[in-house]
Amino acid sequence: MAPPAGKRVKGVQVFRPFVYGTTARPFDEKTNPKPPGVPDDHTHSWTVFVKGIDDVDITYWLRRVQFKLHESIPNHVRMMEGEKSKPFSINETGWGEFEITIKLYYAAESGEKPQTLYHHLRLHPYGRTEEEKETMRLNGGEVISWTYEEQIFNEPYEAFYDILVSGAPLTPAAQAAANKSGGKGGKGGSKGKEKEQTGGRSEGGVLERSAMIPMVNRPGQPFSRETEQLEAQKLREARAKVDEMAAKVREEMEKKQQRLAELKSENSNTA
C-alpha cells in the first residue's frame, strides 16, 4: 500500500482505547436454549469482538478486522468490515477453547500496517482464586474474557490526524490558536468552536473520537477510571506485602549472619 500524501505531525502521539475479547455462555433450556441445527456436542454459544471503550465508534481509525478461528470451524478465517457505532464481532457455538488470531486493518489515511492480537477463547469459569471462579458461576455461567488496549499512532500523517481529532475537544491552547487563526478557510473563530462541538458523548460520558474512558463502571462496561483506581490500589497492597516479606527475609538473614559470626568466633577460641 502506497503511503498517504502529506507530511507527518512531528512530535505527536495520538492514542485511542478499545476493548477486545470473548463472551461465552453455556446452553441452557431456560436462559440460553440451543438454536436448531447446532451440533449436539456443542455446549456453549460465544462471541469474539473488537469494539470501542464504552461502545463508542472506532471505525474512523479501524476499518476492518480479520478473525482467524479454529480450523475445525467452517469458514474459519473471516473478514469483518466496519459499521459505524457497531462492534466488529462474530457469533459462534462450540465445545472447546482455542486461540483466536485477530488482525487489525487501519484506515487507508493512516499508512499503518495491519497489527495482530491473540486471544484465548474462554468457555469455562477461570480466575486466580476460587472466589473469582465462583463469581463467574453466579453470573448465570457467562464467562467474560475481555482485554483493555490502547492503539497508539505515532506522528500520524496530517490527513489522518485530522480524522482522529475531528470531534474531539480542543485543548485551551489549541482552541485559542484556532480562534486566532480562524481555522481553515479564514472565517474568524467560529470554525474552531464548531469543531469542538461536533463530537457526541456515550452513555458513560465518553466523547467520540477522543482518548477518554468512563469515570465509573456500569453493567457491561468494566473499564473505567474506577477500575484503574482499584487496580492501582491492588498494586499498592501487593507492593506493601512484598516489602513486608522482604523485611522479614532481611531480618532472618541478619540473625543467621550474626549466629554464623558467633559460631566462627567460638570455633577460633577453641582452636
Secondary structure, DSSP 8 states (H G I E B T S, - for coil): ----SS-B-TT-EEEEEEEEEEEEEE-BTTTB---TT--TT--EEEEEEEEEGGG---TTTEEEEEEE--TTSTT-EEEEE--TTS-EEEEEEES---EEEEEEEE-GGG----EEEEEE---S---SSHHHHHHHHHTTT-EEEEEEEEEEEES-BHHHHHHHHTTS---HHHHHHHHHHTTTTT-TTHHHHHHHT---B-TTS-BTTSS---SS-BTTB--SHHHHHHHHHHHHHHHHHHHHHHHHHHHHHHHHHHHHHHHHHHHHHH-
